[in-house]
């Protein structure tokens, strides 16, 4: 398996995840058949190319929701969704809540200097799992 090619594909996706990246385009760009490219990528990452791109977009959306006041429709457009509805559907499937609910129920960073937010995750519609960590003095 050509791990360098998979690494280069991942780098390309990282730089262009907001664009409309198709399997045909990736296959042509990297000089492989769609079938071989898909199999090689999935064997290496455990995900399809499409799933990898969607995960990357949603990771970016999660960060933007927690750390900016950017309107949700703008976030959807910034990360490559054509409508807020398609973005909300994908986000809800991944995080089990709407983007607005996620934004309203997650803390960005605490203002206390001795504690920082490390991880939060929507557990279900009514529960958020949070882990806080005390910083060294």
ChimeraX attribute file (.defattr): number of C-alpha atoms within 10 A of each C-alpha:
attribute: neighborCount
match mode: 1-to-1
recipient: residues
	/A:1	10
	/A:2	10
	/A:3	11
	/A:4	9
	/A:5	16
	/A:6	19
	/A:7	14
	/A:8	12
	/A:9	19
	/A:10	18
	/A:11	12
	/A:12	13
	/A:13	18
	/A:14	14
	/A:15	10
	/A:16	14
	/A:17	21
	/A:18	19
	/A:19	13
	/A:20	12
	/A:21	16
	/A:22	11
	/A:23	16
	/A:24	12
	/A:25	12
	/A:26	19
	/A:27	17
	/A:28	13
	/A:29	10
	/A:30	13
	/A:31	11
	/A:32	15
	/A:33	14
	/A:34	15
	/A:35	10
	/A:36	11
	/A:37	24
	/A:38	19
	/A:39	16
	/A:40	19
	/A:41	22
	/A:42	16
	/A:43	13
	/A:44	15
	/A:45	13
	/A:46	12
	/A:47	15
	/A:48	18
	/A:49	22
	/A:50	13
	/A:51	12
	/A:52	19
	/A:53	21
	/A:54	21
	/A:55	17
	/A:56	17
	/A:57	23
	/A:58	19
	/A:59	15
	/A:60	16
	/A:61	20
	/A:62	17
	/A:63	12
	/A:64	17
	/A:65	22
	/A:66	18
	/A:67	14
	/A:68	11
	/A:69	10
	/A:70	11
	/A:71	11
	/A:72	18
	/A:73	15
	/A:74	12
	/A:75	22
	/A:76	23
	/A:77	14
	/A:78	16
	/A:79	22
	/A:80	17
	/A:81	21
	/A:82	13
	/A:83	12
	/A:84	16
	/A:85	12
	/A:86	12
	/A:87	25
	/A:88	19
	/A:89	14
	/A:90	19
	/A:91	23
	/A:92	15
	/A:93	11
	/A:94	15
	/A:95	17
	/A:96	18
	/A:97	19
	/A:98	18
	/A:99	24
	/A:100	12
	/A:101	14
	/A:102	21
	/A:103	20
	/A:104	11
	/A:105	16
	/A:106	19
	/A:107	14
	/A:108	16
	/A:109	13
	/A:110	11
	/A:111	9
	/A:112	7
	/A:113	10
	/A:114	11
	/A:115	14
	/A:116	16
	/A:117	16
	/A:118	12
	/A:119	12
	/A:120	15
	/A:121	15
	/A:122	18
	/A:123	13
	/A:124	11
	/A:125	12
	/A:126	9
	/A:127	10
	/A:128	14
	/A:129	11
	/A:130	14
	/A:131	11
	/A:132	12
	/A:133	11
	/A:134	11
	/A:135	9
	/A:136	6
	/A:137	5
